[in-house]
Amino acid sequence: MSFSVFNESFYLAHNPDVQTAVKAGFFASGLEHFQKLGLAEGRVSVSPFYNEQYYLRKNSDVATEVALKTYHSGLEQFILAGEAEGKVSVSPFYDERFYLQKNSDVATAVTSGNFRSGLQHFFAAGEAENRVFISPFYDEQYYLQKNPDVETAVASGILRSGLQHFILAGETEGRQASLLFDEQFYLRKNPDVAAQVANGRFSSALDHYLQVGKLIYLSGTNFNEFGYIGLSTLQKVNPDVEASVKAGYFGSALEHYIQYGQFEGRRAIFNGTKGNDTVTGFGQVDAIYGVDANIFQEAYAGSLTGGQALYFGSGINEVDVLVGGNGQDTFVLGQTFISRVGYYGYPFYRGNGDADYARIKDYEIGKDEIVLAGAASNYDFVQSGDSLNIILSRFGYENQPLTTPDLIAQVEGVTSVSQIESKLRFAGGYI
């Protein structure tokens, strides 16, 4: 039995009645209270690196024992038996495989039997030694660069590391901890998650993503996880990536893309939400959408296929900024659907005239591509200052003029359609 998971200051902060009792002299410390009473009372807030809900979800046998009242809590099972059994999934913010990969001396110590696991080492020494590589979703250098107040506190000795701040405060404050996850994007994209965070079911958007979201291919950033694996479950693009993520070799499809995929020429999809977004692509080949994207049941010609597919939103009431990277960017401004009666084209940003459109930045003439729904005959291309406006002006089988032409996009740095016509692609279908 080991109490190495226990953190005195964390326990007292999360159990104010115990803190009062310790100050009054009824207990010498929070640990004494926990050992005598707290453990049997089911108090599980003992460390920023232990999450009761996560432990039970990852260890269904323990959840069953707790339900049968064999143990008062998953924490009690972990202390009495679980740690000795090598159960290391105690928090969404600790990744055993990652910790051992980043700390080869610890991996050697575990192999030689000096420690049962990397987790045991982290509790016993690693945290105090400022070993901050505990998860692919936390990047110490990135966190300090993004949070100069934290960097100052670490430099002055107030904090041991950025990780200490992130675990104690930064996570619940919604501070972004790595390129792999954007807290604010995830909450905008998933308002139901925002509600669950608000009511305390999850400590943060990242907590939800690591426990639930990544398992159902939700995206933690503008990079579309499902789209990188394949546009549908029946037509996989990168099945090897999916298998590697499921096996735990990568924390997400985005992690694979950052480390390998972008240099291998694998195509990525970047998209926005239902609101105004700035979406930036990177890598050698990418498709950039300002509109929302969601996973629903796949249908072909109006019939369900039994799989799932990626569907894009309309862009109505949105003004999105699409920013190209250094590679070959495809700016997507519409899509085509196949129905029982034919092909239909659906331009994004159609419906409110000049009030909703995409602003394309860093377009590279002769290299980047623009995709539009319908045909060239549906559009007018009009110079506006140092930009080119793409306007939906005709629709229907006979290309009837729209009563009010509709601005779809504005391409900065382009003044003539002749500059982009070789890279204009029309997805087809009747608008």
Secondary structure, DSSP 8 states (H G I E B T S, - for coil): ---TT--HHHHHHH-HHHHHHHHTTSSS-HHHHIIIIITTTT-----TT--HHHHHHH-HHHHHHHHTTSSS-HHHHIIIIITTTT-----TT--HHHHHHH-HHHHHHHHTTS-S-HHHHIIIIITTTT---S-TT--HHHHHHH-HHHHHHHHTTSSS-HHHHIIIIITTTT---BTTB-HHHHHHH-HHHHHHHHTTSSSSHHHHHHHTGGGGT--SSSB-HHHHH-SBSSS-S-HHHHHHHHTTSSSSHHHHHHHTGGGTT--EEE---SS--EEE--SSEEEE--S-EEEEEEEETTEEEEEEEEEE---TT-EEEEE--SSEEEEE-EEEEEETTEEEEEETT-SSGGGSEEEEES--TTT-EEEESB-GGGEEEEEETTEEEEEEEEETTTTEEEEEEEEEEEEET---GGGTGGGEEE-B-B-
